[in-house]
């Protein structure tokens, strides 16, 4: 059975915001209030919450101890008697804090392992790129050597004259040197012979390296490889120039 309802008169200092002015109107002082006790119980998830201070009703509002409910919700309550301030904050749980600390340590360990694995992956990718680039470079070098041999086979005795053709560079830019003994053969050739040879050589180069820009020179092997003629081929428009004159 419920405890018999009764009234009590008591004094309180700032009992609740519903009882005293708020904000700029707040004030301190003493006020006589009537509190109604009616054997009020507080249940949390069906279980009675124990308290040494019984809840009561004032002017239709039920008041329960803050510290009691703070314990229910795992909160801490602090009272500052100097500033008349109540502070509510999360309750420190030693076991929970230890679990969080251990979990943080595990996360740091895992992150360190992840960083190490990422670095290893990056190193492997770099190694693969280096290997691929080396293979590509080796492939270009092999193709360049094969092309040089083919050019000398095809044009080494062009127009009955001995020529020596040397290639260097890469798949985008190829340098050509065509050596001729001018002391022996100069009287047998005219400029059209040089232009025809250059045109044939550059077109064969483009058959193998279609995007390569070609620059070259015809040198006198009997005079310390002195340059006698310059030529170039622009792959973008397949234009061939000899001594700055377009021949194709």
Buried (B, 14 or more C-beta within 10 A) or exposed (E): EEEEEEEEEEEBEBBEEEBBEEEEEEEEEEEEBEBBBBEBEBEEEEEEBEBEEBBBBBEEEEBBBEBBBBBEEEBEBEEEEEEEEEEBEEEEEEEEEEEEEEEEEEEEEEEEEEEEEEEEEEEEEEEEEEEEEEEEEEEBEEBBEEBBEBBBEEBEEBEEBEBBBBBEBBBEBBEBBBBBBBEEBBEEBEEEBBBBBBBBBBBBBBEBBEEBBBBBBBBBBBEEEEEBBBBBBBBEEEEBBBBEEEBE
